[in-house]
Amino acid sequence: MALKKDGSVGVWGGTSTDFRTVSGLSGAQAISGGIRNHVILTDGSVWSWINGSPIKETGISEVNAIVTGRYHIVVTKTDGSAWAWGSDNSEGQLGDGTTVAHSTPALVKENTAPKVTLTYPLGSEEAPEEIIIGKPLIKWSQNDAALTLFTAYQVQILNETGDVVEDSGELVQNSTSATGSWLVINSLPEYEPLRVQVRVKDQQVWSEWSEKKWFVIYNALGAKLNNNLSLEKFSVVAGERATVRVSVYDNVYAVDSNILNGTLKVKISGYTVASAGSSGQFGDKELSTDGETIVNVLFTNGVAEVPLILNVPGKQKIYYEVLDIVDSMKKLEIYVIPSEVQKQTLNTEISFLYLKEQLSKPIPIIVVENLNHRYKNMKFWL
């Protein structure tokens, strides 16, 4: 497509390589081509077509510049405003703060500051939220136009007089998530009213500080909480990852409690130590060769899911303890299966081992299995 000095428009290509003048157009001042062709006339109107004759775009006037994408159009008007429309808005290219396409022109919105709201803690000055851990996990929701990239955040914790006692500084997040969190680095003062505020940034501007929420650190883990743990299955394959679910709950109601959001030290022991190489892994740490491993575990609403890998085959008794909770030791019995045993025989074989411990009278059972042609008939006495 070409704009001639006399204001006419010429095109070529498609079914013909000949240059031809577009009929029905005069006084063109700007053009833009793509899947559709677009022309701005001197009167500020916009005309477009794919094949056939140009059609005037409705709902837009006083246009002085235009640019087209594959499936969308953006124009500016003489008043400096920008307008867009098209059949594709999947990446927010129409600039209206959504990802919904529209075929009629709509004003491109100016960027506005994001909004942020604290979601934990949520106490007031009159009734501050009790937090039982000195390094809580601060959580918030963050909102802006669709597909907004939140690039940074900052959390401040202040005392009753307004002095900052903990400041995260401006930290990078580079996230499109509608939620955010920050784990307090240093232990906060106990039995003292504190308030927290957060702000977030998109790619251009910071939000206002959120509404402040109040809390008190009340370090009474042993008095208020109990704990439990479970494994997704009582048998695992050596070297493969399993997940241990650790929950902390109120002694009275015995349900998972959202009063715990933060890190606690968890110790496991009793596992079989490998004679050579690694014994396995708990959380982000290799299992220690002295038979005890301590890791920092992050709890969210009273629950943590911690990866566990055991490398030594056989029955293992794992003892678990939350060091900040009095009398918290629990035991897991886990069957660790050699990795060369086919997985399809795993449930059958381990069920026999489990049943053998439950039954008081031996019962003979014959099972035929094919383990890579290594075993044919296996006899279990339960």
C-alpha positions in Angstrom: 0.0 0.0 0.0 1.3 3.5 -0.9 0.1 7.1 -0.1 0.5 9.4 -3.1 1.2 13.1 -3.0 -2.3 13.9 -4.3 -3.9 12.1 -1.3 -4.9 9.0 -3.2 -4.0 5.5 -2.0 -2.5 2.7 -4.2 -2.2 -1.0 -3.5 -0.7 -4.1 -5.1 -0.3 -7.8 -4.3 -2.7 -10.5 -3.5 -4.2 -11.8 -6.8 -2.5 -9.1 -8.9 1.0 -7.5 -9.0 -0.3 -4.5 -10.8 -0.4 -1.1 -8.9 -4.0 0.1 -8.7 -5.7 3.1 -7.1 -8.2 2.4 -4.3 -11.5 3.8 -5.4 -13.7 5.9 -3.0 -10.8 7.4 -1.1 -9.4 10.9 -1.4 -7.7 13.3 0.9 -5.7 10.6 2.7 -3.1 11.8 5.2 -1.8 8.6 6.7 -1.9 4.9 6.0 -1.1 1.6 7.8 -1.2 -1.9 6.3 -1.5 -5.3 7.7 -4.1 -8.1 7.4 -6.4 -5.1 7.1 -5.6 -1.8 5.4 -6.3 1.4 7.2 -6.3 5.0 6.0 -6.8 8.3 7.8 -8.4 11.1 5.8 -7.8 14.8 6.3 -11.2 15.1 8.1 -9.9 12.8 10.8 -12.0 9.7 9.8 -10.6 6.2 9.6 -11.3 3.8 6.8 -10.4 0.1 6.5 -10.8 -2.9 4.3 -9.3 -6.3 3.5 -10.8 -6.9 0.1 -13.3 -4.8 -1.7 -14.2 -1.2 -0.9 -13.0 0.8 2.2 -15.5 1.1 5.0 -15.6 4.0 7.5 -14.8 3.0 11.1 -17.6 4.2 13.5 -17.1 5.6 16.9 -13.9 7.4 16.2 -13.0 10.8 14.7 -10.4 13.6 14.7 -7.6 10.9 14.3 -4.2 12.1 13.3 -2.0 9.0 13.5 -2.4 5.2 13.2 -0.5 2.0 13.7 -1.7 -1.5 13.2 -0.8 -4.9 14.7 -1.8 -8.2 13.3 -5.3 -8.1 14.7 -5.6 -4.7 16.3 -5.4 -1.0 15.6 -4.2 1.9 17.7 -4.8 5.5 16.8 -4.2 8.9 18.4 -6.6 11.9 18.2 -5.8 15.6 17.9 -6.5 16.0 21.6 -3.6 13.6 22.4 -5.7 10.6 23.5 -5.0 7.1 22.3 -7.7 4.7 21.2 -7.6 1.0 20.2 -9.8 -1.9 19.0 -9.4 -5.3 17.3 -10.1 -9.0 17.5 -7.1 -9.9 19.7 -6.4 -8.6 23.2 -4.8 -11.7 24.7 -1.7 -9.7 25.7 -3.5 -6.6 26.7 -2.5 -4.8 23.5 -5.8 -2.8 23.4 -4.7 -1.0 26.6 -8.0 -1.1 28.4 -6.8 -3.0 31.4 -8.4 -6.3 30.3 -7.6 -9.2 28.0 -11.1 -9.1 26.3 -11.1 -8.1 22.6 -13.6 -5.4 21.3 -14.4 -4.4 17.8 -15.3 -0.8 18.5 -12.7 1.9 19.5 -12.1 2.4 23.2 -9.9 4.8 25.1 -6.5 3.5 26.0 -6.2 3.9 29.8 -3.3 5.6 31.4 -1.3 3.5 33.8 -2.5 3.8 37.4 -0.8 2.8 40.6 -1.5 -0.8 41.7 -3.5 -1.5 44.9 -2.4 -3.7 47.8 -4.3 -5.1 50.8 -2.8 -7.0 53.7 -4.3 -10.4 54.3 -2.1 -11.5 57.2 -2.0 -10.3 59.9 -5.5 -8.6 60.1 -5.7 -7.2 63.7 -6.8 -3.7 64.7 -5.3 -1.4 67.2 -8.0 -2.3 69.7 -7.7 -6.1 69.0 -4.2 -6.9 67.6 -3.8 -10.3 66.1 -1.8 -12.7 68.3 1.1 -14.3 66.4 2.9 -17.1 68.2 6.2 -17.0 66.2 8.8 -14.3 66.2 9.4 -14.3 62.4 5.9 -14.4 60.9 5.0 -14.6 57.2 3.4 -11.3 56.1 0.9 -11.8 53.3 -1.0 -9.5 50.9 -3.1 -9.3 47.8 -2.0 -7.0 44.9 -4.3 -5.8 42.1 -3.8 -3.9 38.9 -4.8 -4.2 35.2 -4.8 -7.7 33.6 -1.3 -9.1 33.0 0.4 -6.5 35.1 3.9 -7.5 36.1 4.5 -6.5 39.7 8.2 -5.8 39.9 8.9 -4.9 43.5 7.5 -4.7 47.1 8.4 -3.3 50.4 7.2 -4.3 53.9 7.6 -2.2 57.0 6.8 -3.1 60.6 6.4 -0.3 63.1 6.0 0.0 66.8 3.2 1.8 68.7 5.0 5.1 68.4 5.6 4.8 64.6 9.3 3.8 64.7 10.3 1.3 62.1 11.5 -1.9 63.8 11.8 -4.0 60.6 12.1 -3.0 57.0 12.3 -5.4 54.1 13.7 -2.7 51.8 12.6 -2.6 48.2 12.7 -6.2 47.0 12.3 -7.6 43.5 9.3 -9.9 42.9 8.7 -9.8 39.0 5.4 -11.7 39.4 2.0 -11.5 37.8 0.4 -13.3 40.8 -2.4 -11.6 42.7 -0.8 -12.5 46.0 2.6 -11.8 47.7 4.4 -12.6 50.9 7.5 -11.8 52.8 9.0 -13.8 55.7 10.3 -11.6 58.5 14.1 -11.9 58.7 14.8 -10.9 62.4 12.8 -11.9 65.5 10.3 -9.2 66.4 9.9 -7.9 69.9 7.4 -9.8 72.0 4.3 -8.6 74.0 4.4 -5.2 72.2 1.8 -3.9 69.8 3.2 -3.7 66.3 1.7 -2.6 63.0 2.6 -3.6 59.5 2.2 -2.0 56.1 3.1 -3.0 52.5 3.4 -1.3 49.1 4.0 -2.8 45.7 5.2 -1.5 42.3 4.2 -2.3 38.8 6.7 -1.6 35.9 6.3 2.1 36.5 4.8 3.3 39.7 4.5 2.4 43.4 1.2 1.8 45.1 0.2 3.7 48.2 1.1 2.1 51.5 -1.6 -0.4 52.5 -3.8 0.1 55.5 -1.8 -0.8 58.6 -2.7 -3.9 60.5 -1.9 -4.6 64.2 -0.4 -7.7 65.8 1.4 -8.9 68.9 4.1 -11.5 69.1 3.0 -13.9 71.8 5.6 -16.7 71.9 3.7 -19.6 73.5 4.1 -22.4 71.1 4.2 -25.1 73.7 1.2 -23.8 75.6 -1.1 -23.3 72.7 -0.2 -25.8 70.0 0.1 -29.4 69.2 1.3 -31.0 66.0 0.8 -33.9 63.7 2.4 -35.4 60.6 1.5 -37.8 57.8 3.0 -39.4 54.7 1.1 -39.7 51.5 1.9 -43.5 51.5 3.6 -45.7 54.0 6.0 -47.2 51.3 8.4 -45.3 49.1 11.0 -46.3 46.5 14.6 -45.7 47.5 15.8 -42.4 46.1 12.4 -41.2 45.1 10.7 -38.1 46.5 7.8 -38.4 49.0 6.0 -35.6 50.8 5.6 -35.3 54.5 2.6 -33.2 55.6 3.3 -31.4 58.9 0.4 -29.7 60.6 0.3 -27.5 63.8 -3.1 -27.1 65.5 -4.8 -25.8 68.5 -4.9 -28.3 71.4 -8.5 -27.7 72.1 -10.0 -28.1 68.6 -7.4 -30.4 67.1 -7.7 -28.9 63.6 -5.2 -27.1 61.4 -4.9 -23.6 62.7 -4.1 -20.4 60.7 -2.4 -18.8 63.7 0.9 -20.2 62.5 2.5 -18.5 59.4 6.2 -18.6 59.6 9.2 -20.8 60.0 9.9 -23.4 62.8 12.9 -25.7 63.3 12.0 -29.3 62.6 14.3 -32.2 63.6 14.1 -35.7 62.2 16.1 -38.7 63.5 16.1 -42.5 63.5 16.6 -42.9 59.8 19.0 -45.5 58.5 22.4 -43.9 57.8 24.0 -45.1 54.5 27.3 -46.9 54.8 28.4 -44.9 51.8 27.0 -42.0 49.9 23.9 -40.0 50.8 21.2 -41.3 53.2 18.6 -39.1 51.7 17.2 -35.6 52.0 14.6 -33.8 54.2 13.5 -30.4 53.0 16.4 -28.7 51.4 19.1 -30.5 53.5 21.0 -33.8 53.0 20.3 -36.2 55.9 23.2 -35.9 58.4 25.5 -38.8 58.9 25.1 -38.5 62.7 21.4 -39.6 62.5 19.8 -36.2 63.2 18.9 -33.5 60.8 17.4 -30.0 61.6 15.7 -27.9 58.9 13.8 -24.6 58.9 10.3 -25.4 57.7 7.9 -22.7 56.4 4.3 -23.1 57.7 1.4 -21.5 55.9 -1.9 -21.5 57.8 -0.5 -24.1 60.2 0.5 -26.6 57.4 3.8 -27.4 55.7 4.6 -30.0 53.1 8.2 -31.1 53.2 9.9 -33.3 50.6 11.6 -36.5 52.0 14.0 -38.8 50.2 15.3 -42.0 51.8 18.1 -43.9 50.0 18.6 -47.0 52.2 16.1 -49.9 51.5 14.3 -51.6 54.4 11.9 -50.6 57.2 12.8 -47.3 58.7 11.5 -45.5 61.8 11.6 -41.8 61.4 11.2 -39.6 64.5 10.1 -36.1 64.0 10.1 -33.1 66.4 9.2 -29.4 66.2 11.9 -27.9 68.4 9.7 -24.9 69.4 6.8 -27.1 70.6 7.0 -29.0 73.9 6.6 -32.8 73.7 6.1 -32.7 69.9 8.0 -35.9 69.0 6.1 -38.2 66.6 7.1 -41.4 64.7 6.6 -42.6 61.2 7.3 -46.1 60.0 8.2 -46.2 56.4 9.1 -49.2 54.1 11.8 -48.2 51.6 11.8 -50.4 48.6 14.9 -51.0 46.4 14.7 -48.9 43.3 15.2 -52.0 41.0 11.9 -53.5 42.1 9.2 -52.8 39.5 6.7 -50.3 40.7 3.7 -52.4 39.7 4.6 -55.0 42.4 5.1 -52.4 45.1 1.6 -52.2 46.5 1.2 -56.0 46.7 4.5 -56.7 48.3 4.3 -53.9 50.9 0.7 -54.8 51.7 1.9 -58.2 52.8 4.6 -56.7 54.9 2.0 -54.5 56.5 -0.5 -57.2 57.0 2.1 -59.5 58.6 2.5 -57.0 61.4 -1.3 -56.8 61.9 -2.1 -60.5 62.0 -1.4 -62.7 65.0 -1.8 -66.1 63.2 0.5 -67.0 60.2 -1.4 -67.5 57.0 0.4 -68.9 53.8 -0.2 -66.9 50.6 1.2 -67.8 47.2 1.7 -64.9 44.8 3.0 -65.2 41.2 4.9 -62.1 40.0 7.3 -61.4 37.2 10.1 -59.1 38.4 12.2 -58.7 35.3 12.2 -62.6 35.2 14.2 -62.7 38.4 11.5 -64.2 40.5 8.6 -66.5 39.5 6.8 -67.8 42.6 6.9 -66.0 45.9 5.5 -67.5 49.1 4.5 -65.2 51.9 3.7 -66.4 55.4 1.4 -63.9 57.1 
